[in-house]
Amino acid sequence: MLSIITAILLNISLLTGNPATSKAKISVMVKDLTDGQIVEQYQPSKPATPASVTKLLTTASALETLGENFRFSTKVVYSGEVIDSVLHGDLIVLGNIDPTLGAPDKKIPLEQSAAQLTTDWVARLHHKGIKSINGRIIADMSRLNNEGYNPYWLWEDIGNYYAPAIWGLNYMRNTLNIYLNSGACGSRANVVRTYPQIEGLEVTSTVTCTRISKDLSYVSGKALDNSRAMRGEIPSNKGDFCVKGDLPNPGLQLAIDLQKAIEKAGGKVTGQPQYIFKSVSSDTPLKTAFVHHSQPLREIIKVTNEESNNMYAEALGRYLVSRYQTQSGSQQAAQHLYHYWKNRHMPMSGCVLKDGCGLAPQNKLTASMLVQLLARMYYGKQRKAWFNSLPISGKTGTLTHFLENTSLEGKVHAKSGTLTGTKCFAGYIQRPNGHLWAFAVLVSDTGGPTDPIQKAIEKYLLSLDKINK
């Protein structure tokens, strides 16, 4: 029988000796939370790029700070007076960083979710006695600054749906659906239409239709700018093919869509929709028409972790710091997250945070820090909501194919992280003896593709599972 030391060396060699990972930055820790014993560790304090594993820090701090039942509240207020169903004044949507306004889900597509929101809001205005507006609809985006994008994100990511600008007022996950004509192999994929349709929007495409089987196109653009450029490849002969980009101005779009919904219901709005980054003067008396509440935080962080939603994670991080700093942005949010965990005695030495979602390649975390975080959250007050937010191996979310058809299928609840040359996992492993392991395996900066890295990590975890049965 192999000695424990020999077994450990053999286990870790599946990472250190694998050509796909041998030159990587590797940080590993596996701890039995039931008896407190370290199962295995390798360079546990070595900083590595965590990619989307960063979301664990953001969602954990949101749960601890706000509680699982917290709901974002978005106030719709107005100035002036309502006379004979006409508001003589402005209707103002006070953005509160809620990432879920008009957001689609697995059952409701983008177009339907947006229409449901504005239709509901019109009904609530009618209940308040407002059917028409002799004034404007204003999107107040002043809860955050006008930075939008995180300055540490790569230019090639900015403009895509997974790297949208984050505002004080967000809408439809800040997503623009761009429909391209997928024709014969080798042909140019031209833009057919967009949703939403935006007046003055210019989308140029150099996308080519090829024999690939998945979307390899990219969108680029600037915050608040109505120009978008597309490049890359999409599968050929698919007809209308949807590519998702970043919605240029979510707050303004919400104001536009709300005005259209009012007019569809038979009302009128005399002014043009506007957006502002300076809040309406406190000298202006405002009355509340209604307050919109989001779903509970436990559902929001489940989407964040299970789908690895960057927009939700960034919005959560920026909301947390906005409770203390007005007109805050991405850097203040990252600093808040770092100090939040440092002040709670997490081993933050060597750790670097530049965002709350993991897109910034400058982020650095260690396996020891993540395992300590996992232990804290599992035995904390928010344990159930936290554990339920994590994808399950071979079953759900970003772990649907991780450890699929193996002895660990359905036994691992964890967050994954992927960037070019980087693949990371951190979470929990349920053991046959009823024990629970917390683990973090960070493999970054390999310079190669991520599929071989994931296979190496899977072999490592399966070997560790087998030896320790």
Order of alpha helices (4+ residues) and beta strands (2+ residues): alpha-beta-beta-alpha-beta-beta-beta-beta-alpha-beta-beta-beta-beta-beta-beta-beta-beta-beta-alpha-beta-beta-alpha-alpha-alpha-alpha-alpha-beta-beta-beta-alpha
